[in-house]
């Protein structure tokens, strides 16, 4: 399956790799990588000459549809291990046990210390419970790995990938044998994890954020929710204001109509009064003319 999918993947995307010489030809080692995209779990395994086993979400093996079946087939083909993450503590212990078993067989074990994909392309704080515990329990060297630009190929939520060249930069192995026997010291676990994250940051060139990626995703989701609520509230306010303006305009129009009616009535009344006055003036003029005519006739006699 790796050959069947890996060949077309290399031809289509032409990924570049630096530092392949840092992967040992044999023996156990831990590959600790940043996590930018779902496609990270495709590109890294197909570019290595050795099999690397990652812990994968159980959903990747049970997702329905064509894409789900292809994903499950690929992960099974390259030896990925499904872990049910419904119970976070139990899932963490299962992942640690699986990693130890892989390394005890002398194989490569891959892990994403951030615990989830980066929501914005930045590098987030590594979780000490998995990587450091497996490294100290087995004594296996930790090889930092940086995935480059894979988030641009297939960002979260995008189904169809974009054709472009991703990169993989592999650092020199880190030896933590000096902490052997301190796998339960939380300060040691944090120190080991931070050292690995620092090396990944140097390889990837990412901006480092000292919070967990899960917390960042939660903050982003809450901010998006608050923005949607604000937009809805603004819409309701705008709607209420528009209703008020429309009502005021209706009242003004009604008042203007009444005023125009009264003005029209007043004009009619004034016109009627003017007409009566004109008739009265004409009648008075006619009377004066008749009187004047009568007086002239008397004088003529």
VOVO-28189 format. One line per 4 residues: number of its first residue (from 0); for each residue x, y, z of N, C-alpha, C, O. Coordinates in pm, whole numbers, plus 32768, in hexadecimal, padded with zeros to 4 digits. Layout:
NUM = X/Y/Z/X/Y/Z/X/Y/Z/X/Y/Z; ...
This chain:
0 = 8053/7F86/8000/8000/8000/8000/8056/807E/8000/8035/80E0/7FBD; 80C6/807C/804C/8120/80EF/804D/8156/810A/7FC1/815D/817D/7F96; 817B/809F/7F7A/81B0/80AD/7EF3/8143/80DD/7E94/815C/8133/7E3F; 80CA/80A7/7EA3/805C/80C9/7E4A/8035/815B/7E56/8019/819C/7DF1
4 = 8034/8190/7ECF/800D/821B/7EE4/8086/8277/7EE0/807E/82E8/7EAF; 80F7/8247/7F14/816E/829B/7F1D/81A1/82C9/7E96/81CA/833C/7E87; 81A0/826F/7E30/81D1/8294/7DAC/8184/8307/7D6F/81C0/836D/7D4C; 8100/82FC/7D62/80B1/836C/7D2C/80BD/83EB/7D80/80BA/845A/7D4B
8 = 80CA/83D9/7E04/80D6/844E/7E5D/8156/849A/7E40/8157/8515/7E3B; 81C3/8451/7E2C/8244/8491/7E0D/8240/84D5/7D85/8276/8542/7D74; 8201/8493/7D23/81FC/84CB/7C9B/81A5/854A/7C98/81C9/85AD/7C59; 8133/8545/7CDD/80D5/85B5/7CD9/8107/862F/7D27/80F9/86A0/7CF9
12 = 8142/8617/7D9C/8165/8688/7DF4/81FB/86A6/7DF9/8222/8714/7E1E; 8250/8647/7DD3/82E1/8657/7DD0/8316/8691/7E54/835B/86F6/7E52; 82F8/8652/7EC5/8329/8686/7F46/83C1/8681/7F4E/8401/8626/7F19; 83FA/86E6/7F91/848B/86E9/7FA5/84AC/86C3/8036/845B/86DA/8090
16 = 8520/868B/804A/8549/865D/80CF/85D9/8687/80EA/862F/867B/8094; 85F1/86B8/8162/8678/86D6/8190/8693/8686/8210/863C/867B/8266; 8709/8651/821C/8732/860E/8297/870E/857B/829F/8706/8544/830C; 86F9/8538/822C/86DB/84A9/822E/874A/8457/826F/8732/83EB/82A4
20 = 87C4/848D/826B/8835/8446/82A6/882A/843C/833F/8872/83EF/837E; 87CE/848C/837A/87BC/8487/840B/8760/8415/8438/8752/83FB/84AF; 8721/83D1/83D7/86CF/835D/83F8/872A/82E2/83FB/8767/82C2/8395; 8734/829C/846C/878D/8227/8473/875C/81B7/8418/86E4/81A6/8403
24 = 87BA/816C/83E3/8796/80FC/838B/8752/808C/83D8/8706/803E/839F; 876D/8084/8457/872F/801C/84AA/872A/804C/853A/8769/80AF/855F; 86DD/8005/858A/86D1/8027/8617/865F/8088/8632/862F/80CB/85D6; 8633/8090/86B0/85C0/80E4/86D4/85E2/8178/86D3/8653/81A0/86F0
28 = 8580/81C9/86B2/858C/825A/86B8/8500/8295/86B7/84A2/825B/8680; 84F4/830A/86F4/8474/8351/86FA/847A/83C9/869D/84D3/841D/86A9; 841B/83D1/8640/8410/8446/85E9/83A6/84A3/8624/832F/8482/8627; 83D2/8517/8652/8376/8578/868E/8362/85EA/862C/83BF/8635/860E
32 = 82E7/85F8/85F9/82CC/8657/858E/8263/86BF/85B5/820C/86A6/8608; 8270/8734/8577/8201/8794/857F/818C/875B/8530/819C/86FC/84E3; 8116/8796/8543/809F/875D/8503/804C/87CD/84C7/8004/8814/850D; 8057/87DC/8443/8013/8849/83FD/7F96/881D/83B3/7F38/886B/83A3
36 = 7F95/879F/8387/7F29/8773/8330/7F12/86DE/833D/7F69/8693/836B; 7E9B/86B3/8314/7E7B/8626/830D/7EDF/85DD/82B4/7EFE/8568/82CC; 7F11/8621/824F/7F6C/85E2/81EE/7FF7/85C8/8227/8046/8582/81E7; 8018/85FE/829D/809A/85E0/82DB/80B0/854A/82E8/811E/8518/82D3
40 = 8045/8504/830B/804E/8473/8321/805D/8425/82A0/8073/83AC/82A2; 8050/8469/822E/8067/842A/81AC/80F6/8445/817C/813F/83EA/8156; 811D/84C5/817F/819C/84EB/8142/8215/84B5/818E/8273/8483/8150; 8213/84BE/8212/8289/8491/825C/82A4/83FC/824C/8316/83D8/822D
44 = 8242/83A2/825E/825F/8313/824E/8290/82ED/81C2/82E9/8299/81B5; 8256/832A/8159/827C/82FE/80D2/8307/832F/80AA/8342/82FA/804C; 833D/8394/80EF/83C0/83C8/80CB/8431/8386/8118/84A6/83A3/80FD; 8412/832F/8175/847A/82EB/81C3/8493/8260/818C/8437/821F/8159
48 = 8510/8232/8196/8531/81AC/8165/850D/8141/81CB/850F/80CA/81AD; 84EB/816D/8245/84C1/810F/82AC/842F/8127/82D1/83FA/8196/82C3; 83F1/80BF/8300/8367/80CB/832F/8365/811D/83B0/83B5/8105/840B; 8308/817C/83B8/82F5/81C9/8432/8264/81B9/845E/8208/81C8/840D
52 = 8250/819B/84DC/81C9/8184/8510/819C/81FB/8562/81DB/8220/85C6; 812F/8236/8538/80F1/82A4/8582/8075/8271/85CA/8038/820E/85A2; 8052/82B6/8633/7FD2/829F/8674/7F6A/82F3/862B/7F7B/836C/861D; 7F00/82B5/85FC/7E99/82FD/85B0/7E13/82F1/85F7/7DF8/828F/863C
56 = 7DBF/8356/85E4/7D38/8352/861D/7CEB/82DB/85E6/7CF4/82BA/8570; 7C9F/829A/863D/7C51/8227/8611/7BEE/824D/85A4/7BC8/81F9/8552; 7BC2/82CE/85A2/7B61/82FB/853D/7B99/82EF/84B0/7B4E/82DC/8450; 7C20/82F9/84A2/7C5C/82EC/841D/7C48/8260/83E3/7C52/824D/836A
60 = 7C2C/81FF/843A/7C1D/8175/840C/7B89/814F/83FC/7B6A/80E4/83C8; 7B30/81A7/8429/7AA2/8185/8427/7A4D/81EA/83DA/79D3/81DB/83D3; 7A8B/8252/83A0/7A3F/82B7/8357/7A00/827B/82DA/7A45/8239/828B; 797C/8290/82C5/793A/8257/824E/795E/82A2/81D0/799B/830D/81D4
64 = 7937/8269/815E/794D/82AA/80DD/79CF/827F/809D/7A20/8237/80D8; 79E1/82AD/8021/7A58/8287/7FD3/7AD7/82BC/8014/7B39/8273/8023; 7AD3/833D/803C/7B4A/8377/807B/7B6B/832D/80FC/7BE0/8313/8118; 7B04/830C/814A/7B1B/82C5/81C7/7B5B/823D/81B1/7BB6/8216/81FA
68 = 7B2D/81F5/814C/7B64/8170/812F/7BF5/817A/80FE/7C49/8129/8123; 7C10/81DE/80AA/7C99/81F0/8079/7CF7/8216/80EB/7D68/81E5/80F3; 7CC9/826E/8142/7D1A/8297/81B4/7D39/8221/820F/7DAB/820C/8237; 7CD1/81D2/822E/7CE5/815D/8284/7D44/80F9/8244/7D99/80C0/8288
72 = 7D36/80E5/81C1/7D8E/8086/817B/7E1E/80B5/817F/7E79/8065/8194; 7E34/8137/816B/7EBD/816B/816C/7EF9/815E/81F7/7F6A/8130/8206; 7EAF/8188/825D/7EE4/8182/82E5/7F04/80F2/830F/7F6A/80D8/834F; 7EAD/8097/82EA/7EC9/800A/8309/7F42/7FD9/82BB/7F94/7F8D/82EF
76 = 7F4C/8005/823C/7FBA/7FD9/81E8/8041/8005/8219/80A4/7FBD/820A; 8048/807D/8255/80C9/80AE/8286/80DA/8092/831B/813B/80C0/8359; 807C/8047/8354/808D/8019/83DE/8064/807B/844A/8096/8073/84BA; 800A/80D8/842B/7FDC/8135/8492/7F83/80EE/84F8/7F3A/8090/84D6
80 = 7F89/811B/8573/7F3F/80DA/85DE/7EC6/812E/8606/7ED7/81A3/8629; 7E4C/80F6/8600/7DD6/8142/862A/7DCD/814A/86C2/7DE4/80E7/8708; 7DAC/81BF/86F5/7D98/81D3/8785/7D15/821D/8799/7CFF/8286/875E; 7CBF/81E5/87ED/7C3F/8224/880D/7C58/8296/886F/7C89/8281/88DE
84 = 7C37/8312/8843/7C52/8387/8897/7BD7/83B7/88E3/7BD5/8427/8915; 7B70/8363/88EC/7AF6/838E/8932/7B0F/83A3/89C7/7AD1/83F9/8A05; 7B69/8355/8A00/7B92/836B/8A8A/7C21/839A/8A89/7C7C/834B/8A6F; 7C39/841B/8AA5/7CBD/8457/8A8E/7D2B/8414/8AE0/7D97/83FC/8AAB
88 = 7D12/83F6/8B5F/7D7B/83BB/8BB1/7D9C/832D/8B81/7E10/8309/8B73; 7D33/82DD/8B68/7D49/8255/8B38/7D8C/8254/8AB1/7DE0/81FE/8A95; 7D67/82B4/8A5C/7DA4/82BD/89D7/7E37/82DD/89E2/7E89/82A6/8999; 7E5A/8338/8A3E/7EE6/835D/8A51/7F3A/82E7/8A7D/7FA8/82D3/8A4A
92 = 7F08/829A/8ADA/7F51/8225/8B0A/7F5E/81BD/8A9C/7FC7/817E/8A8E; 7EF6/81AA/8A4D/7EFB/814A/89DE/7F62/8174/8977/7FAA/811F/8941; 7F6C/81F7/895B/7FCE/8229/88FB/805B/8212/892D/80B4/81EC/88E0; 8071/822A/89AE/80F6/8216/89E8/811E/8183/89E1/818F/8163/89BB
96 = 80C2/812B/8A05/80E1/809C/8A00/8100/8070/8970/815D/8024/8958; 80B0/80A2/8911/80C6/807F/8885/814E/80B0/8855/8195/8068/880E; 8173/8129/887B/81F4/8160/8853/8268/8110/888B/82CA/80F5/8846; 825C/80EB/8907/82C6/809B/8946/82D5/8015/8900/8344/7FE6/88E9
100 = 8265/7FD7/88DE/826A/7F55/889A/82AD/7F60/8811/82FB/7F0A/87EA; 828D/7FCC/87C7/82CA/7FE1/8743/8361/7FEF/8750/83AC/7FB3/8704; 838D/803E/87B2/841C/8057/87C4/8465/7FDA/87F7/84D8/7FC3/87D3; 8422/7F8D/8849/8461/7F11/887A/8477/7EAD/880A/84CB/7E54/8815
104 = 842C/7EBB/879C/8441/7E65/8727/84B1/7E9B/86CE/84D0/7E61/8666; 84EC/7F0C/86F8/8559/7F46/86AA/852A/7F97/8634/8576/7FAA/85D5; 84AF/7FC9/8638/8476/8013/85C8/8470/80A9/85E5/8496/80D6/8651; 8440/80F5/8581/842F/8186/858F/83A2/81A4/85BF/8341/816D/858D
108 = 839A/81FD/8621/8318/8225/8656/8307/82BB/8641/835B/830A/8669; 8298/82E1/8600/827E/836E/85E5/8215/83A7/8643/81B5/8364/8668; 8229/8424/866A/81CC/8463/86C7/81C5/84FA/86AA/8228/8537/8681; 814F/8533/86BF/813B/85C4/86B3/8130/85FD/8740/80C7/85F2/877F
112 = 819A/863A/8775/8198/8669/8800/812C/86D0/881F/8101/86DB/8891; 80FE/871B/87B8/8096/877E/87D0/8010/873B/87F2/7FB8/8779/882E; 8001/86BD/87CA/7F88/8672/87EC/7F17/8683/8789/7EB9/8632/8789; 7F1C/86E8/8735/7EB5/8702/86D1/7EED/875F/8668/7F59/8798/867A
116 = 7EA6/8770/85FA/7ED6/87C9/8591/7ED3/885A/85BE/7E7A/8884/8608; 7F35/88A6/858E/7F37/8935/85AA/7EC0/8978/8566/7EA6/895E/84F1; 7E77/89CE/85AE/7E02/8A0E/8570/7E26/8A83/8514/7DD2/8AB0/84C7; 7EA2/8AB3/851C/7EC4/8B2A/84CD/7F52/8B29/8494/7F85/8B92/846B
120 = 7F92/8AB5/8491/8018/8AAD/8457/8089/8ACD/84B7/80FD/8AC1/8492; 8069/8AF5/8532/80D2/8B10/8594/80F2/8A91/85E2/80A6/8A30/85DF; 8163/8A93/8627/818E/8A1F/8676/8163/8A34/8707/8180/8A9C/8743; 811D/89D1/873E/80E8/89DE/87C5/8134/8987/8829/8184/8930/8803
124 = 811A/89A1/88A6/8160/895D/8914/814C/88C6/890B/80DD/8896/88F5; 81B8/887C/891E/81B1/87EB/891A/8179/87B1/899A/8191/87E7/8A06; 8130/8745/898E/80F9/8700/8A03/8161/869C/8A37/8192/8649/89EA; 8182/86A3/8AB7/81F0/8650/8AEC/81CA/85BF/8B09/8221/856B/8B1C
128 = 8149/85A1/8B0C/811F/851C/8B38/8143/84AB/8ADB/8154/843A/8B09; 814F/84C5/8A58/8168/8459/89F9/81F8/844D/89CF/823B/83EB/89EF; 8229/84B2/8987/82AF/84AF/8950/8319/8495/89BA/8368/8437/89AE; 831C/84E6/8A22/8386/84DC/8A86/8380/8457/8AD1/83E8/841A/8AEB
132 = 8309/842A/8AF2/82FE/83AC/8B3C/832F/8336/8AE9/8374/82DE/8B1D; 830B/8334/8A69/8338/82C7/8A11/83D0/82CD/8A01/8413/8265/8A04; 8407/8345/89EF/8497/8354/89DB/84E4/8325/8A56/8548/82DE/8A4A; 84B5/834D/8ACC/84FD/8328/8B46/84E8/8296/8B6B/8540/8258/8BA7
136 = 8475/825E/8B46/845B/81D2/8B66/84AC/8173/8B0E/84CB/8104/8B39; 84CF/819D/8A97/8514/8145/8A38/85A6/816A/8A21/85F7/8116/89F9; 85C9/81E8/8A3B/8651/8216/8A20/8669/822F/898C/86DB/8246/8964; 8601/822A/893A/8610/823F/88AA/862E/82D2/888D/85F9/8329/88D1
140 = 8682/82EF/882A/869D/837A/8805/8620/83BB/87C7/85CD/8378/878A; 8616/843D/87D9/85A5/8488/87A1/85D8/84DB/872B/8636/8529/8739; 859B/84C7/86B8/85C3/8510/863E/8559/8579/861F/84E9/8555/85FC; 857B/85FA/862B/8519/8662/860C/84FF/866A/8576/855B/865F/8525
144 = 8482/867E/8551/845A/8685/84C4/8400/86FF/84B0/83A9/871B/8501; 8417/8746/8443/83C2/87BA/8421/837E/87A2/839B/83C0/8790/8335; 82FA/87A2/839D/82AC/879E/8321/829D/882F/82F1/827C/8888/833F; 82B5/8844/8270/82B4/88CB/8238/8244/88D9/81D0/823E/888D/8170
148 = 81ED/893B/81E5/8185/8961/8184/8116/88FA/816E/80C6/890A/8112; 810F/8892/81BF/80A4/8831/81A9/801B/886C/81C9/7FB5/883D/8195; 8016/88D3/821E/7F95/8912/823C/7F5E/895E/81C5/7EE5/8978/81BD; 7FB6/8982/8166/7F89/89C7/80ED/7F51/8965/8087/7EFF/898A/8033
152 = 7F7E/88E7/808F/7F4D/8881/8033/7EBF/8857/8058/7E68/884C/8002; 7EAA/8840/80D8/7E26/8814/8104/7E06/884F/818D/7E18/880B/81F3; 7DD8/88CB/8191/7DB3/8908/8210/7D3F/88BC/824F/7CF7/8874/820A; 7D2C/88CB/82D4/7CBC/8888/8315/7C37/88AD/82D4/7C1B/8922/82BD
156 = 7BE5/8847/82B6/7B63/885E/8278/7B63/8854/81E1/7AF9/884E/81A4; 7BDA/8853/81A3/7BE2/8848/8111/7BEF/87B4/80EA/7C40/876A/8122; 7B9E/878C/8089/7B9E/8700/805D/7C02/86EA/7FEB/7C4D/8689/7FEC; 7C00/8744/7F8A/7C57/8735/7F15/7CDC/877B/7F2E/7CDD/87F4/7F47
160 = 7D4D/8733/7F2A/7DCF/8772/7F43/7DFE/87C8/7ECE/7DD7/87B2/7E5B; 7E51/8829/7EED/7E8A/8881/7E88/7F13/884A/7E5F/7F62/8823/7EB4; 7F2D/8847/7DDD/7FAC/8812/7DAC/801B/8878/7DC0/801F/88E0/7D7D; 8076/885A/7E1C/80EB/88AE/7E35/8152/8859/7E7F/8132/87EC/7EAE
164 = 81CC/888A/7E89/8238/883B/7EC4/8241/8852/7F5B/8261/88C0/7F87; 8225/87EB/7FAB/823D/87F5/803A/82CE/87CF/8058/8314/879C/8001; 82F9/87E8/80D1/8382/87C5/80F6/8388/877C/817A/832C/8785/81CC; 83F5/8735/818F/840F/86EF/820D/84A0/870B/8233/84FC/86F1/81E6
168 = 84B3/8740/82AA/853A/875D/82DA/8552/870B/8358/8509/8718/83BB; 85B8/86B6/8355/85D3/8658/83C2/8652/8682/840B/86BB/8694/83CF; 8646/8692/848F/86B7/86BF/84E0/870B/864C/8515/86ED/85D7/84FE; 8773/8670/855B/87CD/860D/8596/878B/85CE/8612/873E/8611/8657
172 = 87AA/8550/862D/876F/850A/86A1/8794/854D/8726/8804/857E/8738; 8736/854E/8780/874A/8585/8807/8752/8511/8869/8700/84B5/8866; 87B6/8518/88C2/87CC/84AD/8923/87A0/84DD/89AE/87D4/8540/89E1; 8742/8496/89EA/8711/84BC/8A6F/8732/8451/8AD8/86ED/8443/8B3C
176 = 879E/8407/8ABE/87C4/839D/8B1D/87EB/83D7/8BA6/87E9/8390/8C0A; 880D/8458/8BA8/8832/8496/8C28/87BC/849D/8C89/87CF/84AF/8D01; 8743/848D/8C54/86CC/8492/8CA9/8694/8406/8CC4/8624/83F8/8CF6; 86E1/839F/8CA4/86B0/8317/8CB6/8685/82FF/8D46/86CA/8324/8DA4
180 = 8610/82BF/8D55/85DB/82A3/8DDB/8586/8312/8E14/8554/8305/8E84; 8576/8381/8DCB/8529/83F4/8DFD/84A9/8409/8DAD/8479/8479/8D9F; 8472/839C/8D79/83FD/83A5/8D23/8380/83D8/8D6A/831F/83FE/8D29; 8381/83DA/8DEF/830C/8409/8E3A/8322/8493/8E77/82CD/84C4/8EC2
184 = 8392/84D1/8E58/83AE/8559/8E89/8374/85BC/8E25/83A4/85C6/8DB4; 830E/8606/8E4E/82C8/865E/8DEF/8321/86CF/8DBC/830E/86FF/8D4C; 8381/86F9/8E0D/83DC/8762/8DE0/843B/872E/8D74/845B/8775/8D15; 8466/86B1/8D84/84BB/8673/8D1E/846C/865E/8C9E/849F/8678/8C31
188 = 83EE/862F/8CAA/839A/8619/8C35/8386/869C/8BE8/838A/869E/8B6D; 8372/8708/8C33/8360/878A/8BF1/83E2/87B7/8BAF/83DF/87ED/8B40; 8453/87A2/8BF0/84D4/87CC/8BB8/84F2/8780/8B36/8520/87BB/8AD5; 84D9/86FD/8B36/84F0/86AD/8ABE/8497/86DD/8A4C/84C6/86F1/89DC
192 = 8418/86F0/8A6A/83B9/871B/8A03/83DE/87A3/89CB/83DB/87B7/8952; 8400/8801/8A22/8423/8888/89F4/84A1/8888/899E/84AA/88D4/893E; 8501/8833/89C0/857A/882C/896F/855B/87FA/88E2/8591/882D/887F; 8503/8796/88D9/84DC/8761/8857/848F/87CB/8808/84A8/87DD/8790
196 = 8433/8812/8849/83E4/8878/8804/843C/88EA/87D1/8422/8924/8768; 84A4/8908/881D/8501/8972/87F3/8549/894A/8773/855B/899C/8718; 8572/88CC/876B/85B5/889B/86F2/8556/889A/867B/857D/88BB/860B; 84D9/8873/8693/8476/8875/8627/8460/8904/85F6/8453/891C/857E
200 = 845B/8962/8653/8447/89EF/862F/84BA/8A21/85D8/84A3/8A69/8577; 8536/89FB/85F9/85A9/8A24/85A8/85A2/89E8/851C/85C7/8A2A/84BA; 8574/896D/8513/856B/892B/8490/84FA/8964/843A/850A/8975/83C1; 848A/8981/8479/8413/89AA/842D/840D/8A40/8413/83D1/8A6C/83B1
204 = 844B/8A90/846B/8441/8B21/845F/83BA/8B57/848C/8399/8BCA/8470; 836C/8B04/84D0/82E7/8B30/84FD/82F0/8B8D/8575/834F/8B89/85C3; 828B/8BE1/8583/827B/8C30/85FC/824E/8BD3/866C/81F3/8B82/865A; 828E/8BDF/86E1/826B/8B88/8750/8207/8BCD/87AD/8216/8C43/87CE
208 = 81A2/8B82/87D6/813C/8BB6/8831/813B/8B5D/88AD/8128/8AE4/88A3; 814E/8B98/8921/815E/8B4A/899B/80D8/8B27/89DD/80C6/8B3A/8A55; 807D/8AF5/898E/8002/8AB9/89C3/7FE8/8A3B/8971/8023/8A28/8907; 7F90/89E5/89A3/7F72/896A/895A/7F18/8989/88E2/7EC5/89E3/88E7
212 = 7F2A/893D/8877/7EDB/8951/87FE/7E46/8939/8819/7DF1/8979/87DC; 7E28/88DD/8873/7D9A/88C4/8894/7D5B/8940/88D2/7CE8/8960/88B6; 7DA9/8986/8929/7D75/8A02/8965/7D64/8A6E/88FB/7D03/8ABA/88FE; 7DC3/8A75/889D/7DB9/8AD8/8832/7D3E/8ABE/87DC/7CF8/8B1C/87B6
216 = 7D23/8A3F/87BC/7CAC/8A1E/876E/7C2E/8A46/87B8/7BCF/8A78/877C; 7C2D/8A30/883C/7BB9/8A55/888C/7BA5/8AEC/888A/7B34/8B1C/887D; 7C12/8B38/8898/7C08/8BCA/8895/7BD7/8BFB/880D/7B85/8C56/8805; 7C0A/8BBE/87A2/7BDF/8BE6/871B/7B4B/8BC9/8707/7B02/8C1A/86CE
220 = 7B1F/8B55/8738/7A91/8B30/872B/7A39/8B90/877A/79D0/8BBA/874B; 7A66/8BB3/87F4/7A18/8C10/8847/7A13/8C9A/8808/79AB/8CDD/880A; 7A84/8CC6/87CE/7A86/8D49/878C/7A29/8D4B/8713/79E3/8DAD/86FB; 7A2A/8CDD/86C7/79D1/8CD4/8652/793F/8CD6/867D/78EB/8D16/863D
224 = 7921/8C8F/86EA/7898/8C8C/871E/786D/8D17/874B/77FE/8D43/872E; 78C7/8D5C/8794/78A7/8DE4/87C3/7891/8E42/874D/7839/8E98/8752; 78E0/8E31/86E3/78D0/8E86/866C/7849/8E6E/8628/7805/8ECB/85FD; 7823/8DED/8620/77A0/8DCE/85E3/772E/8E08/8636/76CF/8E3F/85FF
228 = 7739/8DFC/86BA/76D0/8E34/8712/76C9/8ECC/8705/765C/8F06/8705; 773E/8F0C/86FA/7741/8F9E/86EA/7700/8FC7/8666/76B8/902B/8660; 771A/8F7A/85FD/76DD/8F98/857A/7646/8F87/857F/75FB/8FD8/8548; 7619/8F1C/85C4/7587/8F09/85D2/7549/8F7B/8621/74DF/8FAE/85FD
232 = 758D/8FA3/8690/7559/9011/86E2/7554/9093/8692/74F4/90DF/869B; 75BE/90AB/8644/75C1/9123/85F0/7551/9120/8589/7514/9186/856B; 7536/90A9/8554/74C9/909A/84F4/7443/90B8/8532/73EE/90FC/84F8; 7431/9083/85AF/73B2/909F/85F5/73A4/9133/8613/7338/916C/8602
236 = 7412/9174/863F/740E/9203/865F/73F0/9255/85E2/739F/92B2/85E4; 7433/922F/8575/741C/9277/84F6/738C/9266/84C9/734F/92C3/8495; 7356/91EC/84DC/72CB/91D4/84B6/726B/9227/8508/720C/925F/84D2; 7283/922F/858D/722E/927F/85E5/7235/9313/85C0/71CE/9357/85BB
240 = 72AF/9343/85A6/72BE/93D0/8581/7277/93EC/84FD/7237/9454/84ED; 7283/9390/84A0/7241/93A3/841E/71A9/93A8/842F/7164/93F8/83EF; 7175/9350/8488/70E5/9352/84A2/70BA/93D8/84DC/7052/940F/84B7; 710D/940B/8539/70EA/948C/8577/70EC/94FD/850F/7094/9553/850E
244 = 7150/94FB/84BA/7158/9562/8452/70DF/9559/83F5/70A6/95BE/83CE; 70BA/94DD/83D3/7048/94C9/8379/6FC6/94F9/83BA/6F72/9537/8379; 6FB8/94DC/843C/6F41/9509/8484/6F3C/95A2/848A/6ED2/95DE/8474; 6FB0/95E1/84A7/6FB5/9672/84AF/6F95/96B0/8427/6F4F/9715/841E
248 = 6FCA/9672/83BE/6FAF/96A5/8337/6F1B/9699/8317/6EE1/96F3/82D9; 6EDC/962A/8342/6E4D/9618/832A/6DFA/9682/8372/6D9C/96B9/833A; 6E21/969D/83F1/6DD8/9703/843D/6DEA/978D/83FF/6D8C/97DC/83F7; 6E65/97AA/83D3/6E7F/982B/8395/6E2E/983A/8314/6DFA/98A5/82F6
252 = 6E27/97CE/82C9/6DDA/97D1/824C/6D46/97E7/8269/6D02/9832/8223; 6D16/97A4/82D1/6C89/97B4/82F7/6C6C/9844/8322/6C07/987E/82FC; 6CC8/987C/8374/6CB6/9906/83A2/6CBA/9968/832D/6C6D/99C7/8325; 6D18/994C/82D1/6D21/99A4/825B/6CA2/999C/8209/6C74/9A01/81D2
256 = 6C68/9924/81FF/6BEB/9914/81B5/6B7A/9963/81F5/6B2C/99A5/81B0; 6B72/995A/827B/6B09/99A5/82C1/6B1C/9A3B/82AF/6ABC/9A84/8298; 6B99/9A6A/82BA/6BB4/9AF9/82AA/6B91/9B27/821D/6B58/9B93/820A; 6BB2/9AD3/81BA/6B91/9AF8/8130/6AFB/9AFE/811C/6AC9/9B53/80D3
260 = 6AB2/9AA2/815E/6A1F/9AA4/8154/69E4/9B21/8190/698B/9B60/8157; 6A1A/9B46/8206/69E7/9BC0/8247/6A07/9C3B/81F3/69B4/9C95/81E6; 6A7E/9C3F/81BA/6AA4/9CB1/8166/6A4A/9CBB/80EC/6A25/9D28/80C1; 6A27/9C46/80B4/69CF/9C45/803E/6944/9C78/8062/6907/9CC3/8017
264 = 6913/9C4D/80D8/6891/9C7C/8106/6892/9D13/811F/6834/9D5A/80FC; 6901/9D41/815C/690C/9DD1/8177/6910/9E21/80F4/68D6/9E8D/80EB; 6955/9DEA/8091/695D/9E2E/8010/68D4/9E35/7FCE/68AF/9E9B/7F94; 6888/9DC6/7FD8/6801/9DC6/7F9F/67A9/9E2E/7FE3/675F/9E76/7FA1
268 = 67B3/9E36/8068/6762/9E97/80B3/6787/9F25/808B/6730/9F7B/8077; 680A/9F3D/807E/6836/9FC3/8058/6806/9FE6/7FCB/67DD/A057/7FB1; 680B/9F84/7F71/67DC/9F9B/7EE9/6747/9FB9/7EE8/6718/A00F/7E9E; 66FB/9F70/7F3F/666A/9F89/7F47/664D/A014/7F79/65F3/A058/7F47
272 = 6698/A040/7FDF/6683/A0C6/8016/66A5/A131/7FAE/665F/A195/7FA1; 670F/A11A/7F66/6737/A17B/7EFF/66CE/A183/7E91/66B2/A1F0/7E5E; 6693/A112/7E6D/662D/A110/7E04/65B0/A15A/7E31/6574/A1A5/7DE4; 6588/A145/7EB1/6513/A18C/7EE6/652C/A222/7EEA/64D5/A272/7EC8
276 = 65A4/A247/7F14/65C4/A2D7/7F1B/65BF/A316/7E91/658F/A386/7E80; 65F1/A2CC/7E2E/65F0/A300/7DA5/6562/A313/7D73/6544/A377/7D32; 6508/A2B2/7D91/647C/A2BD/7D67/6437/A332/7DAC/63EA/A37C/7D70; 6456/A341/7E2F/6418/A3B0/7E7A/6443/A435/7E41/63F4/A492/7E33
280 = 64C7/A43D/7E1F/64FB/A4BA/7DE8/64BA/A4D8/7D60/649E/A54C/7D41; 64A2/A473/7D0F/6464/A484/7C8C/63D2/A4B0/7C9A/63A2/A506/7C50; 638D/A472/7CFE/6300/A497/7D14/62F5/A528/7D41/629B/A571/7D17; 6353/A551/7D97/6352/A5DC/7DC8/636D/A63C/7D55/6332/A6A8/7D4F
284 = 63C5/A616/7CFC/63E6/A66A/7C89/636F/A678/7C2C/6353/A6E3/7BF7; 6328/A607/7C18/62B1/A60A/7BC2/6245/A667/7BFE/6203/A6B1/7BB5; 6236/A661/7C80/61D2/A6B5/7CC4/61F5/A749/7CB3/619E/A79B/7C95; 6274/A76A/7CC6/62A0/A7F5/7CB8/6287/A827/7C2A/625E/A89A/7C15
288 = 629F/A7CE/7BCA/628A/A7F8/7B3E/61F6/A812/7B22/61D5/A86F/7ADA; 619E/A7C1/7B5A/610E/A7D4/7B47/60DF/A857/7B87/608F/A8A1/7B4E; 6112/A871/7C00/60EA/A8ED/7C46/6118/A967/7BF5/60CE/A9C7/7BE4; 6194/A95F/7BC3/61CB/A9CF/7B75/6179/A9E5/7AF5/6166/AA56/7ACA
292 = 6149/A979/7AB8/60FA/A983/7A3E/6073/A9C5/7A58/6044/AA18/7A0A; 6037/A99E/7AC8/5FB5/A9D7/7AEE/5FC1/AA6D/7B05/5F6C/AABB/7ADA; 602B/AA94/7B4C/603E/AB24/7B6C/6054/AB74/7AEA/6022/ABE3/7ADE; 609C/AB3D/7A8C/60B3/AB81/7A0C/6031/AB94/79BF/601C/ABFC/7982
296 = 5FDB/AB2F/79C3/5F59/AB38/797E/5F01/ABA5/79BA/5EBC/ABED/7973; 5F06/ABB0/7A3F/5EB4/AC19/7A82/5EE6/ACA2/7A5B/5E97/ACFD/7A41; 5F69/ACB2/7A57/5FA0/AD33/7A35/5F7C/AD56/799F/5F68/ADCA/797C; 5F77/ACF3/7951/5F5A/AD10/78C3/5EC9/AD3D/78B2/5EAF/AD88/7853
300 = 5E6E/AD18/7901/5DE3/AD41/78FB/5DD9/ADD1/7928/5D6B/AE09/792B
